[in-house]
Amino acid sequence: AGRTALHRAISEFRLEFKDPILRGDSGQPLLPSGIFGSISHSAEWAVAVATDREDALGLGIDLQVIEQRELKNLSQRIASAAELEWLSGGAERILTLFSVK
């Protein structure tokens, strides 16, 4: 599913892209020169992002399923003392900080 999503993402800017997306030694997608992309899986979800912009060498995506009961523990692991007060504003803030970090 992830490679299908990556194919669709690449097709947004390379309409004729039909090449197979092979796997590198670490599981990373092996893409043609000039294409940068990332895949993530979590439970039944798969997402991908791709670009042909040379300045996007750090492009990546991550997908996590985080249950409500895990949020407090997550906030304790990722937040500084100063950030914990801001996180009391709710789950959306915790997930935003997780995504940024």
N, C-alpha and C positions, 0 to 999 in steps of 0.2 A: 504493500500500500504506500509506503514511503517513497519508493522509487517512482511509482505512478504519479504521486503528487509532485515530485521533483521534475518529472517529464512535463507535466502540465505547467509548472512554473517557468521552465526554460522555454516552452512553446509560446509564452507570452511575448518574448522578444526574438526568438528564432523559430519562426513558424514551421520550418521544414525539419526540425530536430527529431530524428528517429533513432539515433544511435542508442545501443544498450548502455545503461548506467551500471558499470562494474563496481566491485567492492575492493577497496584497498586492504592492506594488512591489518589495519586497525578498525576496519568496518566502514571507513569513510567512503563516500561516493567518489569514484574516479571520473572526472569531467574533462572534456576537451579544453585545450588551452584557451584562455579568455573567458571561461565560464566559471563562476564561483557559486557554490550552493551548499545547503545543509538540510539534513533530514532529522526528524525526531519522532519517536513512537512513545506512546504511553497508553496502557490498557488497549481499548479498541480504537484509539485515535492515532492518526499519522498526519504530519504536516511537513511542508518543505518550503524553502525560500531559495531564490536564485537570481543572479544578476550577471550582466556582462560588463559592469563598471569596474575598471581597474582599481579604483580607489576603495573598493569594498572587500579588501583582503581579509578583514576580520568578521565577515558575515557569518552569522550562526543563528540557530533557532533551538529552543528547548520547549518541551511540552511535558508537564507533570500533572498528575491527578493528585490533588491534595484535599483530603477530607477535612471537614469542619473541625473535628476533634484534634487534628494534627496542627492546626494553625497556631495555638499558643506555644507549643513546643518549637515550632518553626521560628516564631518571632524571637524566642529566647536564644536560638542558635545563630540568627543572622543579624540581630540588631544590637547597636550600642545602647548604653543606658539612656543617652539623650534621645535616641530614636524610639525607644520603647513607649515613651509617653505619646508620641505621635501615632504609634501603631494602635493605641487604644481606640482609635477612630473606626476600627472595624476590619473585616476580612479583606476588603479591597485594598486597603493600605498595606496590609501584610504582604499580599500577593504582588503589589507594585514594588515594594522594597525588595522582595525576593527576586523579581524580574530584573531590577536594576543592578543588583549585586551579582 
